[in-house]
Amino acid sequence: MEDLDKVTAVEAVCFPPAEAADREAFRARIQCFPQCFFVAEIDKEIVGFINGAATDERTIRDEMFEDASLHSPQGCYQSIFGLDVVPKWQHQGIAGELMEHMIQDARKRGRKGLILTCKDRLIGFYERFGYRSLGVSASVHGGAVWYDMILEFAE
Ligand SMILES: CC(C)(COP(=O)(O)OP(=O)(O)OC[C@H]1O[C@@H](n2cnc3c(N)ncnc32)[C@H](O)[C@@H]1OP(=O)(O)O)[C@@H](O)C(=O)NCCC(=O)NCCS
């Protein structure tokens, strides 16, 4: 919770206002699922983070972004609500490390896989980690077009 202001500030530089989660949304997320919220630090400064609720559903619904209490601790899928790296530190593999950490954590917790929504330009980025596209999402978050992505662990 001591990182609340810093993650809110990072989100504001990484996303347009219609898409950025605000301080209250982050407060609720950190309260509801601190174990699914990881930050990347360099010299004690937060330069990026990844977070998301767990759920039994195979796609993210917009209500999940707004209502952190929908988090289901034993959920089959770890969702990714956001992956952020501040511009100064982008292109150095930090988002990749955060994603790999979340994937390993989901595996350790015995989940079936991970889900996220992304814009078309990032589909290729997520495919590198083993995600595949399920097509256009029902999400109207921030008025944009999103794609549902899923990574399912082999049995
Ligand atoms: C997306 C984001 C998290 C990436 O962070 P990053 O730390 O720069 O990512 P990494 O360094 O781990 O990986 C970047 C590499 O992924 C690959 N990559 C990036 N976009 C890609 C794409 N569309 N298709 C295939 N590969 C892609 C490239 O190899 C890229 O290497 P490069 O930086 O040398 O061009 C960052 O740009 C960001 O915070 N953007 C704003 C917020 C956002 O859009 N978040 C994602 C949606 S939730």
The ligand as a Gaussian input file, in Angstrom:
#p B3LYP/6-31G(d) Opt

LIG

0 1
 C        3.908000      -2.242000     -23.513000
 C        4.996000      -1.927000     -22.480000
 C        4.548000      -2.443000     -21.110000
 C        6.303000      -2.623000     -22.922000
 O        7.311000      -2.335000     -21.945000
 P        8.861000      -2.609000     -22.219000
 O        9.529000      -2.730000     -20.892000
 O        9.395000      -1.619000     -23.181000
 O        8.828000      -4.035000     -22.943000
 P       10.071000      -5.017000     -23.143000
 O       11.323000      -4.226000     -23.198000
 O        9.975000      -6.140000     -22.168000
 O        9.731000      -5.618000     -24.556000
 C        9.761000      -4.800000     -25.704000
 C        9.994000      -5.718000     -26.890000
 O        8.811000      -6.451000     -27.130000
 C        8.712000      -6.663000     -28.536000
 N        7.505000      -6.051000     -29.020000
 C        6.969000      -4.867000     -28.664000
 N        5.836000      -4.665000     -29.347000
 C        5.683000      -5.747000     -30.120000
 C        4.730000      -6.136000     -31.062000
 N        3.671000      -5.360000     -31.340000
 N        4.866000      -7.323000     -31.676000
 C        5.921000      -8.132000     -31.416000
 N        6.860000      -7.800000     -30.541000
 C        6.738000      -6.622000     -29.906000
 C        9.876000      -6.027000     -29.210000
 O       10.859000      -7.024000     -29.380000
 C       10.288000      -5.011000     -28.173000
 O       11.652000      -4.791000     -28.296000
 P       12.162000      -3.284000     -28.532000
 O       11.798000      -2.566000     -27.262000
 O       13.602000      -3.444000     -28.721000
 O       11.396000      -2.757000     -29.707000
 C        5.268000      -0.399000     -22.378000
 O        5.535000       0.094000     -23.673000
 C        4.129000       0.399000     -21.764000
 O        4.026000       0.529000     -20.544000
 N        3.291000       0.963000     -22.632000
 C        2.146000       1.769000     -22.179000
 C        1.116000       0.943000     -21.463000
 C        0.624000      -0.243000     -22.276000
 O        0.245000      -0.125000     -23.447000
 N        0.612000      -1.419000     -21.623000
 C        0.184000      -2.660000     -22.239000
 C       -1.285000      -2.848000     -22.223000
 S       -1.919000      -3.415000     -20.660000

